[in-house]
């Protein structure tokens, strides 16, 4: 059971940044119309379709970049931290992925 749990968490280390990147693609390509469920939703973006697409294009790019940087970091951590405990590797990888996405989204928010 413990080995299965460790394997699942190890897989999530790589799956989460890929999902973040994938979630950014439809926003980047203007495939998502204004809605209340998916995208950079504020009263201003919901009121203006042009602003919605501009802001969500930037948000999609940020998610894509953040996800790819998170994935690259997870790969580096897996190689560099080969002698670390699995818990330490996963914690460092998830923190790195979170920081990548947060910084990318903050960069978008600073432009808005």
N, C-alpha and C positions, 0 to 999 in steps of 0.2 A: 504493500500500500504506500509506504513512504517513497519507494523508488518511482512509483507511478505519479505521485504528487510532485516529486522533484522533476520528473520528465515533463510534466504538464507546465510547470512554472518555467522551466528552461525553454520550452517551445514558445510560451507567451512572451518571453524576452525578445523573440524575433517577430512574432505575429503582431504584437501591439503596434510597433512603428510602421509595419507594412499596412495595417488597417488605417492608421492615421494618414499615411500618404494616399491611400486609395480614397479615403473620405474627402481629401482635398481636390481630387481630379475633377469631379462634376462641378464643383464651385469654380475652379479655375477655367473651365471650358464653357461657363455660362449655361449649364444644363439645368440649373435649379432656379425655378421662378420664385418670386417673393412668397414666403410662407412662414408660418409660426413654429415650424418644427426643425428645420435643417438650414443652417447658414448663419451668418452674422446678423442676428435679429435685434434691431433697435427700432424705436418709433420712427427715427429718421429714415432708416433703410427700408422699412415696411411702407413708408409713405411715398417713396420715390423709386420707381423701378430702375431708373438710371443709376441712382446711388446704390441700390441693392446690388446690381451687377458689378459696379466698380469696386465696391467694398468686398464683395464675396469673391471676386476674381483675385484680389490681393490676399484674402484669407485662405483661399484654396492653394495659392502659391506658397503661403507660409506653412500650411499643413503639409504640403508635399515636401518642401525643404526640411521642415522639422522632422517628419517621418523618415526621410532618407538619411538625415544626419543621425537620428536615433538608431536606425538600423546599422549604419556604419559604426557608430559607437558600440553597439552591442557586439558586433563582430570583433572589433578591437579588444573589447573587454574579455570576450571569450578566449582570444588568443593570449593576451597579456596576463590575464588572471587565471590561466589554466591550473595553477597550483593553489588558487584561492578555494575557499569552501563554496559550494553551490549557492548558499544563502547570500554570501558576500557578493559573488558575481552578479546574481540576480538583483540584489538591492542597488548596487552601483549602476547596473544597466538601466533599471527602471528610473532611477534618479536622473541619469543622463538623458534618457528619452523625454522625461517630463520637462527638464530644463530646456531642451531643444525646442519643443513645441511651445512652451511658455514664452521663450524669447522671441520666437517667430511671430506669435500672436500679439505680443506686446509691441513689436515693431509695426504691425498693421494698425493696432489701436492708436499708436502715436501719430500715424498719418491721417487718421480719420477725424 
